[in-house]
Amino acid sequence: KDMIIDKTIPHHTVQYLLSGDTSLTILPTTTYVRCANNNTGYVSLPNNPFIGQEVKVFRAGSGTVIVQGNGHSIFAAETTVSSVSMEHINELDYLRNDKEEGIKNGKINLLRS
């Protein structure tokens, strides 16, 4: 069988928020962000996310990570917010841009320390 490839979905990219960094803007091609920051760090979603875009943000460092909507609302825990705070080490946030409902957030707490 022939494989059908959706060319509207870009290649996967990983971005890093390193120990001394305080901010990062996610690229349209990014699917995973690893945050190893020691102080509070801000991760901004792309200002023009495409429909179906999914991003996983993983907090690996000791600093709090705040994921900002960058002009878009984030639907989290049955409410609309402009940002989501990741306060636990080894926390993974999953964000997806749905056509009808906008950016949805799901928290997956792998390990809490």
LINGISUL-V724117 format. One record per residue. NEAR is the number of other ideal C-beta (glycine too) atoms within 8 Angstrom. Layout:
# LINGISUL-V724117
NEAR, NEAR
This chain:
# LINGISUL-V724117
2, 3, 4, 4, 4, 5, 4, 4, 6, 6, 4, 7, 10, 9, 11, 9, 15, 7, 7, 6, 9, 8, 9, 12, 8, 12, 8, 10, 8, 12, 9, 12, 15, 10, 16, 10, 15, 8, 6, 9, 16, 10, 16, 13, 15, 12, 8, 5, 11, 9, 7, 9, 10, 9, 13, 11, 14, 12, 14, 8, 12, 4, 10, 9, 15, 12, 16, 10, 13, 9, 4, 11, 9, 17, 12, 9, 3, 3, 6, 5, 10, 6, 9, 10, 8, 13, 5, 9, 10, 12, 14, 12, 15, 11, 15, 10, 13, 10, 6, 3, 6, 9, 14, 11, 12, 7, 9, 8, 9, 6, 6, 7, 5
